[in-house]
Amino acid sequence: MMQVKLHDFFATHPVFTRTAFGEVRDQASARTGTNLLAYHVGTGRLLHVRRGLYAVVPRGIDAATFTPDPYLIATKLAPDATVALHAALQYRGRTSSVWNQLHVATRAKVTPFTFRGSSFLPVRPPFRTGGSAPGVVEERHAGGAVRVTSYERTLVDLVDAPDVGGGFEEVWRSLEMVEFFNLDAVVAEALAREVAITAVRVGFFLEQHRDTLHVEERFLAPLRARRPKQPTYLGSRRTPGKLVASWNLVVPEVVLERRWAEVA
């Protein structure tokens, strides 16, 4: 790779894979590309994040102390890797608390790992019916690009699995920091999941926030139609609570009344 082309690549790819590097370099052997990467890691121009993944160290910064943007790293872990769940809201500055743990939705075989204080945990994306859109957006960020779940898919993901998102309080508080959701997209995402209880959980959340999110009955009706015949717990841990008959959901009182201050 010519020096100018190499400089341009580093300038536009703050985090990159070995494969992407090989696609743009001059015609040369794979060994030459590997040696070139090793050389720049040795000079401190590049940081080896994990096998096949590198980060560019800004000029004047010590590679030993440099921390690459974790959202850029997450997006490069696989061709379909997407920042998801709590991390998707944290990326947008909409979480009640800040974590150093990032969930990454991917169907690829990615092993969990920790790098420079951030833990990356792969999760399988949900299955959908009817060929619905995946609810993923790509945005420019920190000189690169980040794939992240949309606000609407993130709402469905977290309400359906609050334990993964830090529990009811963290999920509810964080989602309440989002000023607007496309409710048509929320309903479509919830209905497309293979598990019907997802739609009911989302319906309860929307009804509970009916005033703040301007939720009309037309959004709730198709979700309520998925109501289970037997009472079902709001969360996966079967936390005791009161039965909300309209959804046939057993909801913890702390969630019903949002008495977060009383949570130990």
Sequence and secondary structure as in RCSB ss.txt:
>XXXX:A:sequence
MMQVKLHDFFATHPVFTRTAFGEVRDQASARTGTNLLAYHVGTGRLLHVRRGLYAVVPRGIDAATFTPDPYLIAT
KLAPDATVALHAALQYRGRTSSVWNQLHVATRAKVTPFTFRGSSFLPVRPPFRTGGSAPGVVEERHAGGAVRVTS
YERTLVDLVDAPDVGGGFEEVWRSLEMVEFFNLDAVVAEALAREVAITAVRVGFFLEQHRDTLHVEERFLAPLRA
RRPKQPTYLGSRRTPGKLVASWNLVVPEVVLERRWAEVA
>XXXX:A:secstr
  HHHHHHHHHH SEEEHHHHHHHS S  HHHHHHHHHHHHHHTSEEEEETTEEEE  TT  TTT    HHHHHH
TSSTT EEEHHHHHHHTT  SS  SEEEEE SS    EEETTEEEEEE    BSTT    EEEEEETTEEEEEE 
HHHHHHHHHH TTTTT HHHHHHHHTT     HHHHHHHHHHBS HHHHHHHHHHHHHTHHHHT  HHHHHHHHT
T  SS EESSTT    EEETTTTEEE HHHHTT GGG  
